[in-house]
Amino acid sequence: IVGAYLGETASKLSKLFEIAKTRKCVLFFDEFDSLASKELLDSRVRGTMLTQLDDTDTFRNAKTKVLFMAATNFYEKLDEAMIRAGRIDDKVEMKDPSEDDGIKMLKQFCADNPKVEAVDDSVAKEAYDKYIQKRKKIKRTKYIISQKIVWLMAGRDLEELEEYADAHFDLYRPSGADLKNYSERLIATSFYKNNFSSKNKLKITEEIID
């Protein structure tokens, strides 16, 4: 959707909405802040989005069968006019587990496997902390890569993008699904370290935490 040339993004958005309103579909925007952030919003994009979200001649017409959905990790950065009632009617906040809850969940996911010994609190915390740091770095890098063109088009300094990413991903917490996947990886690593044998219960130790 985001184009490199002046007005290209707004044009693509208009075409997308025109196509969507002729079909029965779900129109889902992930990382909605890349289009609707009050700090980065291009005036053409803003005008297009506002028109599409509240004009009855667009997909909001009662005759259309379009469900508009959007997701963001930075709700507080969205343009208030874009998300007010009448444009986006229902909002659902899905919070990730706190650090304490996350550590408990990681331990429980491992405990759910009868072939795994109970994980010590200190080991679970170390595993959680290392996972957080690794995921922050990955998510920060991906975000910066995906947002560079948006910041350049808005005339913003890329150093500001780095600072923006640092501030927001410092608050990152993994979801329950993330922790479930991580626990399975820890168990698989323990199985490998145990020479692919589960004759004895597997142990999650500091040595296998990546």
Secondary structure, 3 states (H helix, E strand, C coil): CCCCCCCHHHHHHHHHHHHHCCCEEEEEECCCHHHHECCCCCHHHHHHHHHHHHCCCCCCCCCCEEEEEECCCCHHHECHHHHCCCCCCCCCCCCCCCHHHHHHHHHHHHHCCCCECCCCHHHHHHHHHHHHHHHHHHHHHHHHHHHHHHHHHCCCCHHHHHHHHHHHHCCCCCCHHHHHHHHHHHHHHHHHHCCCCCCCCECCCHHHCC
